[in-house]
Amino acid sequence: MHATELAQNIDDIKSASLIVLFGGELHLKSESLAIICKDILGTAPEDSLGLTRFSGKETEFRTVRDEMQTVSMFSTSKVVLVEDADDFVSANRPALEKLAEKAPGKSKLILDVAKWPGNTKLAKKTAKSGLVVECAELTGGRLNSWLVGRAKSEYEKQLSRDAAQLMGELAGTGLGLLDQELQKLSSYVGDRTQIGVDDVRKLVGGWKAETTWTMINAIRDDQIDTALNCLAKLLHAGEAPQKILGGINFVFRKFAEATERSRQGATLSSALKEAGVFFRDIESAERYLRRIRRPRAERILQKLTETDYGLKGGSMLAAPLQMESLILWLTGCIDDPE
């Protein structure tokens, strides 16, 4: 199961003697460990006498086994965590396979690993009688759902889907950082129950985010010099081109969707509204699309995708030149090469 599902599957924790946390998202591993300790030991990891940590690079299996067999007089259960355990797993597969087959006792062994190939004998046995928790990076809809759920459960705020998507574009996919941003947003909105796109624009990403929005509005409003100057400032400050592209994607993908809706018969203004463009921006967006005309508007999504591919190594051009070319194309200044 994925780590985001663990809290709804507590019974699976109780029935496992071996638990594996695999993947690279440290925040999810930390949350999963907290859920396990709360269920087994009744306390948070930092407060528990029943949790013992070992380094996988420096620990022998017999040390871990002996620790599992020793239960403190202050606790009826024990959780033994082997951190950075990839090498530990490789060196002790037969012993771990036997452990995975055992009925759950008072002690639980948790292996914290980066990778967990599902085709090994150990993995197959653990899948049957243990618990494997995926702690991989969240992206797309999964990330948005996590943000919306986290805002509600931890901060009692309603985070809109658009605001969640924008947070990912501006702050990346690291859940620890995103949780910090949620905390700041919660304090910022105060007694208000809702966190919207405007709140995210103002608070997440600092001046770089503000500059990104100024650039995007300048592209839309045919202010070419302003757009290119903003791009230059962002790149000079070390902002990653793909992160800048993420902000552009957030806005112009909606323009592309609205163009398709209008092609199917909707009025342009209603198509923009249905695509998620804010009411106050609809008039400006409509002027933009009429200015660049339908043939170019219908190629917006294709152009964004091509630029994303180019920035990931698909183009010989330097990243700044690719971004400049995209901006000039979106404003209607240049056409695609023949």
KELOTOR-678324 format. One record per residue: x, y, z of N, C-alpha, C, O in turn. Coordinates in steps of 0.001 Angstrom, whole numbers, padded with zeros to 6 digits, always signed. Last residue first. Example, Ala and Ser with C-alpha at 12.3 -4.5 7.8 and 13.67 -1.06 7.14 Angstrom:
<recs>
+012850-002250+007080+013670-001060+007140+012900+000030+007870+013409+001138+008039/+013190-005690+007800+012300-004500+007800+013200-003300+007800+014236-003319+008465/
</recs>
This chain:
<recs>
+009924+026455-040028+009378+025584-041089+010154+024275-041122+009858+023402-041938/+009587+027207-036569+010401+027097-037766+009781+026130-038749+009191+025120-038365/+006666+028938-035409+007508+027744-035399+008340+027710-036660+007873+028132-037718/+006970+032525-035051+006275+031311-035449+007215+030125-035310+008419+030295-035116/+006863+035209-032645+007564+034337-033578+006701+033132-033902+005814+032761-033132/+004963+036613-031153+006033+037344-031863+006739+036482-032899+007168+036993-033933/+003072+035589-029497+002721+035704-030913+003780+036378-031736+003545+036694-032903/+003567+034932-026911+003074+036300-027169+002691+036508-028616+002046+037505-028943/+004512+032351-027287+003219+032535-026619+002666+033946-026832+001454+034137-026924/+007002+032903-028494+005971+032185-029245+004594+032421-028630+003623+032662-029347/+008338+034192-026459+008098+034919-027707+007016+034233-028537+006215+034893-029199/+008404+032079-024603+007714+033333-024283+007385+034109-025556+006276+034622-025706/+009939+030171-025982+008566+029874-025593+007783+031153-025329+006644+031298-025772/+012391+031526-026205+011660+031148-027414+010198+030862-027096+009310+031262-027850/+013114+031663-023520+012875+032903-024280+012046+032604-025519+011112+033338-025845/+013449+028930-023023+012411+029669-022316+012086+030988-023025+010922+031379-023116/+015607+028329-024701+014336+027625-024874+013196+028392-024209+012103+028492-024767/+017552+029954-023584+017085+030236-024945+015761+029526-025225+014896+030069-025911/+017908+028718-021080+017404+030091-021159+016869+030444-022542+015864+031144-022668/+018898+026083-021946+017589+026247-021310+017073+027686-021359+015894+027882-021655/+020360+025898-025212+020482+026160-023780+019098+026455-023205+018236+027007-023889/+019459+023341-027592+019506+024742-027176+019676+024854-025664+019192+024003-024918/+019043+020716-028111+020441+021133-028025+020565+022586-027554+021648+023018-027160/+016516+018904-026322+016908+019977-027234+018374+020323-027021+018890+020238-025906/+015905+017058-024400+015505+016762-025761+015883+017822-026774+015605+017667-027964/+016348+017570-021757+017449+017018-022540+017120+016743-023986+017965+016245-024730/+014308+018809-020534+014741+017546-019934+015817+016854-020769+016157+015697-020521/+013698+020902-022178+014405+021208-020934+014922+019947-020245+015869+020011-019461/+012252+019507-024173+013540+020131-024483+014358+020419-023245+015571+020212-023239/+009927+018786-022779+010807+017745-023304+012199+018307-023589+013206+017666-023287/+008917+021372-022345+009216+020495-021211+010182+019391-021632+011142+019097-020921/+008517+022160-024999+009487+022871-024166+009886+022035-022965+011062+021990-022601/+006506+020372-025792+007799+020370-026484+008873+021055-025645+010009+020586-025585/+004441+021190-024070+004979+019830-023968+006351+019741-024622+007259+019113-024079/+003949+023763-025032+004363+023571-023638+005017+022201-023456+006028+022077-022765/+003123+023152-027640+004332+023953-027420+004849+023804-025994+006058+023727-025777/+000754+021721-027172+001871+021076-027878+003172+021819-027621+004212+021196-027406/-000780+023739-026014-000426+022546-025237+000757+021825-025861+001658+021371-025156/-000986+025574-028212-000370+025954-026928+000094+024718-026162+001238+024661-025712/-002286+025227-030574-000978+024581-030448-000281+024893-029117+000875+024522-028917/-004555+026732-030569-004727+025281-030584-003409+024532-030441-003411+023322-030211/-003488+029259-030794-004054+028847-029511-004224+027341-029436-004059+026742-028373/-002853+029333-033515-001777+029316-032523-002296+028825-031173-001618+028060-030487/-005483+029230-034640-004449+028256-035019-003289+028170-034026-002799+027081-033728/-006926+031484-033304-007178+030086-032998-006048+029139-033419-005668+028291-032611/-005053+034345-032084-005890+033643-033054-005870+032126-032819-004942+031575-032228/-003921+036172-030420-003001+035211-031051-003712+034338-032086-003056+033665-032881/-006262+037648-029756-005107+038301-030370-004198+037303-031075-003752+037551-032195/-007947+035868-028543-008393+036471-029800-007211+037120-030526-007164+037140-031756/-006430+035318-026290-006693+034254-027244-007188+034798-028581-006875+034241-029633/-006421+037895-025023-005188+037220-025426-005446+036187-026518-004768+036177-027545/-009109+038352-024478-008398+039263-025393-007129+038605-025910-006791+038734-027087/-009495+036280-022630-010239+036274-023887-009562+037187-024905-009455+036828-026078/-007862+037112-020545-007557+035860-021231-008258+035787-022585-007692+035299-023563/-009206+039441-019771-007838+039543-020276-007447+038288-021056-006789+038374-022092/-011661+038284-018927-011641+039293-019996-010246+039417-020614-010112+039489-021836/-010814+036538-016850-011439+036020-018062-011369+037023-019203-011051+036650-020333/-009900+037343-014426-008908+037226-015500-009519+036819-016835-008817+036761-017845/-011981+037279-012664-011361+038588-012902-010375+038559-014065-010043+039601-014630/-012537+034516-012572-013480+035448-013187-012815+036769-013551-013061+037314-014627/-009849+032309-013433-010578+033126-012472-011401+034198-013180-011019+034713-014231/-010229+029352-015283-009653+030701-015237-010495+031552-014295-011724+031517-014357/-011331+026826-015616-010765+027173-014314-010091+028523-014234-009445+028830-013232/-012745+026113-017800-011365+025623-017735-010673+026003-016432-009556+025557-016168/-015082+027512-017503-015124+026070-017275-013729+025475-017160-013541+024453-016501/-014119+030056-018250-014625+029832-016894-014619+028348-016558-014204+027958-015467/-013509+029597-020921-012451+030003-019989-012873+029766-018544-012073+029326-017718/-016057+029041-021914-015013+028012-021983-013880+028330-021017-013348+027431-020366/-017336+031467-021601-017794+030338-020783-016759+029215-020784-016596+028517-019784/-015810+032947-023487-015842+033358-022080-016297+032210-021177-015721+031996-020111/-016317+031592-025883-014961+031665-025348-014968+032027-023874-014201+031461-023094/-019038+029256-025917-018517+030612-026096-017164+030697-025411-016895+029957-024464/-018663+025920-027253-018896+026843-026144-018410+028235-026502-017481+028388-027294/-017900+024283-029426-019162+025005-029472-019434+025968-028340-020357+026775-028444/-015452+023174-029620-016574+022244-029575-017920+022944-029443-018959+022290-029359/-013835+025328-029399-013879+024662-030696-015062+023711-030773-015609+023468-031848/-014075+025801-026700-014722+026743-027623-014814+026134-029019-015772+026398-029745/-012545+023681-025719-013972+023765-025372-014711+024691-026337-015837+024402-026742/-010028+024404-026721-010664+023167-027174-012163+023184-026876-012962+022743-027703/-009614+026777-025291-009628+026803-026757-010323+025565-027310-011111+025657-028252/-009539+025824-022684-010639+026700-023092-010748+026772-024606-011852+026824-025148/-007125+024427-022771-008372+023693-022539-009567+024521-022986-010501+023995-023592/-005368+026583-023137-005449+025525-024158-006749+024735-024013-007398+024410-025007/-005753+027964-020780-006077+028625-022036-006233+027598-023153-007113+027720-024005/-004771+026037-019056-006188+026400-018962-006640+027134-020228-007765+026951-020691/-002127+026113-019749-002869+024888-020004-004376+025143-019915-005157+024519-020633/-001365+028598-018800-001607+028453-020227-002237+027113-020603-002824+026994-021678/-001095+028327-015945-002019+029291-016563-002375+028906-017988-003551+028887-018353/+000690+026237-015489-000490+026369-014644-001533+027263-015292-002730+026988-015200/+002825+026733-017240+001900+025625-017489+000594+025811-016736-000484+025570-017281/+004109+028789-015867+003503+029062-017168+002475+027983-017504+001387+028285-017993/+005018+027343-013642+004095+028460-013466+003368+028805-014759+002168+029079-014756/+006735+025520-014949+005587+025037-014176+004561+026124-013947+003360+025872-014043/+008741+027113-015952+007793+026530-016894+006554+026015-016167+005449+026067-016707/+010087+027521-013578+009452+028667-014242+008400+028163-015221+007304+028717-015308/+010996+024924-013231+010087+025479-012235+009366+026703-012807+008178+026901-012554/+012685+024669-015395+011502+023813-015329+010503+024302-014284+009296+024113-014439/+014720+026570-014768+013817+026784-015912+012561+025924-015854+011481+026387-016222/+015128+027490-011366+015238+026437-012372+014264+026693-013519+013098+027002-013273/+016651+030473-010354+015407+029728-010465+015512+028715-011619+015941+029066-012718/+018857+032115-010088+019039+030681-009921+017767+029856-009974+017793+028663-009672/+018675+034726-010687+018566+034389-009259+018680+032894-009013+018610+032444-007870/+018691+034617-013429+019878+035166-012762+019882+034818-011275+020940+034636-010672/+016081+033704-013856+017214+032847-014200+018488+033319-013505+019279+032497-013042/+014630+035961-012967+014436+034653-012350+015626+033732-012616+016116+033062-011706/+015533+037970-014695+015711+038107-013242+015612+036745-012552+016408+036422-011670/+014667+036962-017192+016102+037158-016940+016382+037263-015442+017368+036703-014963/+011879+037043-016845+012557+035765-017063+014040+035877-016735+014606+035001-016082/+011531+039813-016670+011201+038955-015522+011891+037601-015641+012421+037077-014661/+012292+040509-019278+013057+041025-018130+012794+040180-016876+013716+039873-016120/+010288+039270-020767+011673+038809-020914+012547+039298-019767+013447+038583-019328/+008023+040731-019884+008082+039276-019739+009520+038778-019808+009928+037952-018992/+008679+043352-020645+008471+043020-019233+008604+041527-019002+009229+041101-018031/+008753+043061-023441+009958+043472-022703+009848+043099-021230+010800+042593-020636/+006042+042355-024040+007155+041442-024305+008393+041789-023489+009018+040902-022907/+003111+042364-023316+004176+043233-022799+005477+042435-022854+005945+041912-021843/+000706+041049-023859+001547+041513-024972+002592+042532-024525+002919+043456-025269/-000650+039880-021796-001040+041244-022148-000141+041876-023210-000205+043083-023444/+000561+037386-021453-000860+037458-021817-001239+038827-022378-002038+038931-023309/+003083+038212-020625+002922+037398-021841+001489+037531-022353+001255+037761-023540/+002377+039483-018247+002973+040270-019334+002885+039516-020663+002638+040121-021706/+001506+037385-016687+000539+038420-017073+001068+039262-018230+000303+039701-019088/+003982+036076-016436+002858+035412-017090+001814+036421-017554+001299+036328-018668/+005499+038001-015024+005932+037529-016339+004757+036915-017108+004564+037202-018290/+004058+038115-012636+004206+039330-013448+004593+038957-014873+004071+039533-015828/+004471+035516-011771+003118+035941-012153+003147+037227-012967+002346+037403-013885/+007236+035607-011292+006692+034639-012252+005305+035070-012712+004992+035000-013900/+007348+037486-009268+007963+037800-010562+007448+036861-011649+007250+037274-012791/+006107+036050-007237+005506+037300-007714+006051+037666-009089+005306+038102-009966/+007977+033995-006939+006620+033679-007374+005931+034924-007925+005254+034864-008951/+010133+035491-006063+010257+034743-007310+008877+034373-007855+008634+034427-009061/+009404+036467-003615+009459+037414-004742+009569+036689-006076+009147+037215-007106/+007782+033480-002411+008375+034806-002207+008373+035652-003477+007463+035563-004300/+006723+030910-002337+007705+031219-003365+008313+032607-003275+009271+032899-003991/+003584+031719-001148+004480+030620-001498+005444+031062-002594+005022+031531-003651/+002020+034079-000867+002852+033592+000237+003888+032550-000162+004967+032502+000429/+000570+034861-003100+001181+035888-002257+002228+035326-001311+003206+036000-000986/-000331+032465-004212+000486+033373-005020+001245+034366-004146+002406+034678-004408/-001904+031510-002115-000687+030787-002493+000238+031693-003290+001450+031694-003074/-003972+033379-002184-003174+033220-000962-001848+032534-001276-000799+032928-000766/-005008+032900-004736-004409+034201-004420-003533+034132-003181-002473+034755-003131/-006059+030302-004454-004915+030542-005329-004232+031864-005000-003003+031938-004988/-007028+029885-000958-007207+029910-002401-005929+030209-003155-004857+030351-002567/-008325+028407+001796-007052+028865+001231-007168+028756-000281-007379+027670-000820/-010925+028994+004169-010489+028591+002840-009141+029202+002471-008855+030356+002790/-011624+030044+006592-011545+028588+006497-010963+028131+005165-010545+026979+005048/-010154+032723+008407-010784+032239+007169-010608+030726+007061-009551+030196+007406/-008632+033438+010525-009928+032825+010802-010644+032332+009550-011631+031603+009640/-005626+033193+008761-006260+033457+010049-007564+032701+010248-007601+031474+010152/-004048+033104+006562-005476+033345+006333-006241+033537+007633-007384+033994+007616/-001515+032647+007810-001745+033844+006997-003231+034139+006825-003643+035294+006927/-001665+030155+008967-001503+031330+009832-001864+032612+009087-002440+033538+009657/-001906+028661+006613-002941+028584+007638-002872+029788+008578-003899+030364+008938/+000496+029248+005331-000764+029672+004723-001895+029680+005743-002736+030578+005747/+002299+027978+007056+002366+029433+006855+001056+029963+006287+000565+031008+006715/+001449+025331+006716+001410+025942+008045+001446+027465+007943+000717+028159+008652/+001996+024965+004019+000613+024885+004496+000457+025547+005864-000531+026230+006132/+004774+025126+004109+004027+026162+003382+002558+026153+003798+001941+027212+003917/+005318+022797+005522+005694+024090+006101+004932+025234+005428+004501+026181+006085/+004434+020986+003616+003737+021064+004898+004078+022363+005623+003216+022960+006267/+006321+021417+001629+004929+021756+001361+004125+021856+002660+003244+022707+002788/+008613+020400+002903+008540+021821+002555+007101+022243+002322+006694+023316+002769/+007791+017681+003093+008199+018441+004277+008093+019939+004039+007549+020667+004869/+007337+016897+000464+006200+017033+001376+006554+017803+002642+005709+018501+003201/+008420+018122-002557+008890+017708-001230+007823+017952-000180+007437+019098+000048/+007728+019109-005026+006976+017959-004519+007442+017460-003153+006910+016473-002644/+007522+022733-005461+008034+021402-005732+007207+020323-005064+006104+020590-004587/+006472+025250-005219+007332+024775-004129+007899+023389-004362+008683+022905-003546/+004972+025789-007548+005864+026808-006987+006881+026245-005999+008021+026707-005946/+003520+023489-008165+004274+024150-009224+005330+025094-008640+006441+025193-009162/+002295+022923-005710+003246+021984-006279+004113+022614-007352+005304+022315-007448/+000633+025159-005529+001664+024935-004511+002729+023987-005035+003922+024211-004833/-001111+024707-007664-000158+025813-007744+000954+025658-006706+002104+025997-006985/-002605+022584-006666-001791+022399-007870-000726+023478-007971+000421+023201-008320/-003852+023868-004499-002961+022731-004268-002040+022511-005466-000843+022279-005302/-005404+025729-005875-004368+026204-004960-003364+025098-004662-002162+025353-004581/-007118+024011-007240-006224+024887-008001-005085+025395-007131-003942+025484-007580/-008459+022885-005059-007642+022035-005935-006659+022875-006746-005502+022492-006917/-008259+024762-001968-008861+024465-003263-007907+023629-004106-006695+023658-003896/-008395+023753+001294-007462+024155+000246-008078+023785-001094-008387+022617-001332/-009765+024571+004215-010158+024021+002920-009230+024601+001854-009279+025795+001555/-008379+023674+007388-008574+024640+006303-008994+023891+005039-008625+022735+004828/-007285+022394+009630-008716+022706+009574-009017+023800+008556-009794+024720+008813/-004766+021405+009720-004911+022859+009911-006351+023332+009831-006621+024528+009948/-004864+018628+009427-003884+019223+010335-004168+020683+010664-003850+021148+011758/-007010+018041+007681-006806+017250+008899-005900+017939+009911-006134+017849+011116/-006885+019993+005588-008114+019778+006358-007838+019104+007695-008358+019530+008726/-004307+019832+004619-004827+021135+005042-006057+020969+005930-006246+021708+006896/-004254+017130+003908-003387+017619+004989-003887+018959+005528-003891+019191+006737/-006033+017058+001746-006307+016298+002956-005510+016788+004150-006023+016855+005267/-004686+018718-000068-006050+019053+000348-006380+018347+001656-006939+018953+002571/-002253+017284-000315-002265+018662+000169-003647+019061+000691-003765+019664+001758/-003147+014842-001377-002439+014873-000096-002493+016285+000504-002751+016447+001696/-004230+015693-003806-005111+015094-002798-004466+015113-001419-005132+015366-000415/-001894+016573-005081-002972+017522-004810-003902+016988-003722-004313+017727-002828/-000531+014128-005282+000039+015219-004499-001041+016222-004127-001101+016673-002983/-002247+012742-006982-001949+012215-005639-001403+013305-004731-001767+013393-003559/-002210+014241-009345-003422+014200-008540-003196+013686-007134-003860+014123-006194/+001273+014948-009327-000027+015044-009976-001189+015035-009008-001172+015721-007986/+003085+012927-006933+003002+013876-008037+001558+013937-008520+000732+013094-008170/+005145+011928-004237+003801+012147-004759+003847+013174-005881+004563+014171-005791/+007728+009525-003886+007335+010907-004135+005923+010967-004706+005552+010156-005555/+007004+006648-001798+007559+007302-002979+007028+008723-003099+006016+009079-002495/+006722+004628+000121+006916+006027+000524+007579+006790-000621+008579+007483-000432/+004775+001826+000582+005474+002634-000412+005520+004087+000032+004485+004702+000288/+005104-000763+002735+004537+000575+002620+005382+001399+001661+006565+001637+001907/+004221-003981+003433+005114-003181+002600+004441-001839+002328+003349-001784+001763/+004104-006353+005914+003482-005119+005435+004530-004312+004676+005594-003998+005211/+003734-009931+005850+004207-008690+006457+003452-007495+005908+002300-007612+005489/+002765-012053+004404+002573-012071+005852+003024-010803+006563+002733-010616+007744/+003012-011413+001624+001988-012332+002114+001707-012155+003604+000549-012110+004019/+005136-009679+001323+003842-009270+000775+002708-010132+001309+001577-009664+001439/+007182-011230+002349+006734-010070+003119+005370-009593+002632+004541-009153+003430/+007482-013057+000271+007048-013534+001590+006517-012383+002439+005530-012535+003158/+008314-011325-001768+007090-012113-001941+006567-012623-000598+005360-012623-000356/+010714-010328-000737+009608-009422-001030+008287-010174-001135+007260-009705-000644/+012270-012670-000598+011936-011927+000620+010729-011021+000392+009829-010956+001229/+012520-013306-003292+011849-014248-002389+011408-013547-001110+010315-013793-000600/+011829-010528-005522+012712-011345-004684+011880-012260-003776+010699-012012-003531/+010245-008775-006968+010423-010122-007511+011345-011001-006672+011625-012130-007073/+010073-006164-006111+009004-007078-005732+009190-008500-006190+008385-009365-005846/+012655-004330-004607+012202-005066-005798+011188-006137-005412+011423-006922-004494/+012887-001628-003086+012323-002897-002637+011778-003650-003853+010574-003618-004108/+015034+001021-001984+014439+000205-003036+013937-001118-002456+014479-001646-001486/+015631+002225+000453+015373+003071-000704+014640+002305-001790+013743+002839-002443/+014199+001272+003651+015042+001052+002473+014677+002027+001362+013577+002579+001329/+013847+000314+006788+013767+001567+006035+014741+001454+004859+015956+001530+005043/+012076-002142+008350+013218-001917+007470+012963-000650+006659+011974-000560+005931/+011072-002963+011535+010819-002073+010399+012121-001892+009633+013146-001529+010211/+009709-005479+013469+010921-005005+012802+010514-004161+011600+009720-004586+010761/+008071-005638+016570+007950-005410+015129+009297-004927+014599+009944-004073+015205/+007183-007810+019248+008159-006927+018608+007907-006840+017113+007572-007833+016468/+005316-009622+020042+005309-008332+020718+006242-007323+020059+006112-006119+020280/+004561-011071+016845+004725-011141+018293+004666-009754+018908+004049-008838+018365/+003110-012683+014046+003457-011436+014730+003531-011630+016243+002668-012273+016841/+004718-015675+012932+003509-014982+013376+003910-013721+014131+004950-013701+014790/+007214-015698+010338+006780-015898+011718+005482-015142+012000+005194-014114+011388/+008114-015010+007857+007173-016123+007932+006587-016309+009327+005580-016997+009490/+010010-013063+008280+008787-012673+007591+007705-013740+007693+006516-013428+007627/+012073-014569+009358+011346-013638+010221+010002-013259+009595+008991-013147+010288/+012964-015880+007103+012415-016666+008211+011576-015776+009126+010514-016175+009604/+013892-013660+005665+012826-014489+005090+012158-015327+006183+010936-015472+006195/+015965-012826+007262+014788-011971+007154+013604-012734+006561+012454-012481+006917/+017785-014883+006810+017278-014653+008171+016006-013803+008142+015080-014042+008915/+018269-014573+004011+017697-015818+004569+017082-015613+005959+015992-016112+006244/+019308-011794+003851+018054-012219+003236+017482-013510+003850+016297-013535+004183/+021399-010130+004731+020684-011002+005681+019354-011531+005128+018390-011691+005876/+022556-008416+002942+023449-009300+003696+022709-010336+004536+023308-011305+005002/+020415-006938+001928+021213-007760+001012+022052-008792+001757+022243-009908+001275/+019619-005584+004274+018726-006555+003633+019518-007505+002735+019321-008719+002773/+021837-003935+004665+021443-004869+005710+020550-005970+005132+020710-007144+005464/+021724-002293+002421+022842-003240+002562+022524-004315+003599+022900-005475+003429/+019274-000926+003077+019442-001664+001822+020564-002705+001909+020379-003857+001520/+018596+000651+005297+018770-000792+005477+018991-001582+004186+018901-002809+004207/+018287+003099+006730+019229+002962+005609+019613+001499+005461+020792+001145+005494/+017478+001677+009960+017482+002772+008994+018541+002543+007921+019555+001886+008160/+015480-000435+011511+016797-000452+010880+016761+000585+009760+016097+000392+008741/+013730-000421+014503+013848+000213+013189+015290+000124+012709+016211+000551+013405/+011570-002169+016462+012989-002061+016123+013077-001552+014679+012560-002181+013755/+009316-001795+019004+009508-001553+017578+010993-001351+017344+011610-000473+017948/+007562-003710+021429+008801-003074+020988+008778-002914+019477+008286-003783+018757/+005413-003857+024360+005733-004081+022960+007016-003352+022599+007499-002500+023344/+005100-003128+026939+004724-004504+026605+005050-004855+025160+004973-006021+024773/+007456-001273+028824+006620-001371+027635+006326-002835+027331+007208-003685+027453/+009154-001337+030927+008297-000162+030837+007342-000235+029644+006505+000652+029472/+010730-003482+030648+009738-003572+031714+008765-002401+031672+007698-002443+032285/+011260-004200+027156+011498-003408+028356+010386-003609+029381+009240-003874+029020/+012130-007210+025659+011076-006218+025835+011267-005517+027170+011419-006172+028202/+014128-008746+023447+014190-008115+024760+013149-007010+024842+013273-005987+024170/+014044-009580+020902+013684-010567+021913+013680-010000+023324+013284-010673+024276/+015026-007447+019474+013610-007791+019320+013142-008758+020396+011967-008756+020763/+017709-007607+020152+016928-006456+020613+015435-006750+020519+014666-006345+021390/+018453-009922+018810+018518-009888+020275+017683-008743+020837+017030-008889+021870/+018110-009034+016144+017315-010150+016673+017285-010131+018201+016230-010302+018811/+020084-007050+015977+018675-006696+015790+017775-007772+016392+016795-007461+017070/+022313-008651+016340+022066-007526+017251+020608-007105+017183+019978-006837+018206/+022153-010369+014186+021992-010931+015532+021741-009836+016566+021041-010061+017554/+022699-008705+011997+021345-009210+012223+021157-009714+013645+020101-009502+014242/+024672-005777+012719+024534-007180+012344+023128-007673+012688+022460-007121+013563/+025134-002461+011494+024487-003380+012435+024416-004796+011873+024133-004987+010690/+025863-000422+009807+026785-000748+010893+026290-001862+011807+026949-002182+012796/+023947+000181+007965+025318+000043+007465+026275-000472+008539+027381-000911+008221/+021602+000574+009364+021745-000630+008568+023158-000875+008076+023531-002015+007798/+021500+001615+012657+021959+001963+011323+022216+000687+010537+022961-000184+010986/+018547+001368+014681+019878+000899+014294+020209+001427+012908+019320+001659+012089/+016448+002259+017398+016915+002522+016040+018320+001956+015851+019168+002051+016737/+013616+001276+019177+015077+001220+019093+015482+001381+017639+014931+000726+016755/+010897+002108+021179+011466+002189+019833+012988+002191+019911+013579+003004+020621/+009913+002284+023713+009805+000996+023044+010340+000990+021633+010251-000028+020947/+009866+004746+024695+010968+003916+025169+010984+002573+024449+011947+001814+024557/+008879+007550+022777+008703+006137+023111+009988+005471+023588+011047+005609+022976/+008878+010061+021758+008529+009921+023175+008553+008476+023660+008275+008210+024829/+009393+009946+019084+010360+010666+019913+010097+010514+021407+010968+010797+022229/+007119+008509+018084+008473+007925+018091+009443+008612+019042+010223+007950+019726/+004268+008761+020328+005022+009216+019167+006437+008648+019236+006918+008333+020325/+002560+005812+021640+003205+007126+021753+003855+007505+020428+003977+006680+019523/+001663+003231+021442+000775+004205+022068+001355+005588+022206+000735+006461+022814/+002882+001171+020151+003456+001603+021429+002591+002627+022160+002770+002859+023356/+001281+000649+017880+001920-000447+018617+002323-000030+020028+002130-000781+020984/+000235+003141+017026-000610+001949+017084-000019+000866+017986-000739+000240+018764/+002404+004863+017163+001170+005210+017877+000292+003984+018051-000327+003803+019100/+004164+003556+015441+004490+003670+016871+003249+004002+017702+003071+003484+018804/+002770+003875+013001+003084+002544+013515+003354+002588+015020+002840+001765+015777/+002682+006660+012735+001432+005890+012774+001674+004519+013389+000878+004052+014204/+005423+007243+012635+004600+007804+013711+003299+007019+013857+002861+006743+014974/+006147+005957+010271+006724+005501+011538+005888+005998+012711+005667+005264+013674/+004713+007573+008482+004386+006147+008613+004916+005590+009926+004224+004841+010614/+006021+010036+008759+004605+009914+009107+004208+008459+009335+003462+008148+010264/+008558+009302+007803+008404+009805+009163+006959+009685+009636+006700+009284+010770/+007922+008614+005188+008501+007604+006080+008333+008020+007536+008007+007199+008394/+007032+011079+004243+006089+009962+004310+006616+008856+005217+005842+008228+005939/+009437+012490+004357+008293+012940+005151+007271+011817+005302+006707+011632+006380/+011093+011233+002524+011385+011107+003947+010209+011514+004819+010003+010952+005895/+010727+009469-000207+010056+010608+000421+010152+010480+001942+009402+009729+002567/+011790+007251-001514+012677+008369-001207+012033+009555-000531+012702+010561-000294/+011227+003785-000504+011027+004975-001325+011885+006123-000822+012612+005990+000163/+009611+001735+001990+010551+001929+000891+010178+003145+000057+009007+003498-000081/+009380+000023+004853+009095+001368+004346+010089+001632+003227+011288+001743+003482/+008104-003012+005951+009078-002377+005072+008564-001007+004656+007442-000885+004163/+007848-005105+008729+007273-003962+008007+008382-003300+007211+009471-003055+007731/+007059-008156+010158+008072-007430+009398+007381-006334+008573+006449-006609+007817/+004766-009002+011297+005951-009014+012158+007100-008253+011492+008004-007765+012171/+001394-007867+011103+002708-008040+010468+003817-008083+011507+003820-007313+012468/-001003-007209+012213-000854-008587+011728+000507-008856+011100+000751-009960+010613/-000933-004520+012833-000973-005488+013927-000650-006899+013444-000084-007696+014193/-001015-003365+010285+000160-003170+011143+000213-004254+012209+001267-004836+012463/-003540-003985+009390-002401-004571+008680-001110-004417+009473-000206-005244+009352/-005153-002394+010957-005138-003839+011222-003964-004527+010536-003450-005530+011032/-004954+000150+009807-004230-000135+011050-004130-001637+011320-003124-002100+011857/-005539+001597+007431-005319+000143+007429-004506-000285+008644-003504-000989+008522/-005573+004293+007346-006876+003640+007186-006755+002114+007224-007754+001412+007068/-002921+004969+007490-003765+005303+008643-005135+004641+008565-005791+004445+009589/-001976+004246+004916-001621+003460+006100-002561+003719+007271-002953+002783+007968/-002213+005658+002617-003330+004773+002964-003130+004061+004298-004022+003350+004759/+000107+006990+002157-001076+007816+002387-002287+006986+002791-003285+007536+003257/+001886+004966+001485+001925+005527+002841+000694+006365+003161+000281+006440+004319/+000267+002357-000385+001004+003615-000319+000892+004193+001089-000082+003939+001798/+000836-001194+000000+000000+000000+000000+000874+001248+000000+002057+001201+000338/
</recs>
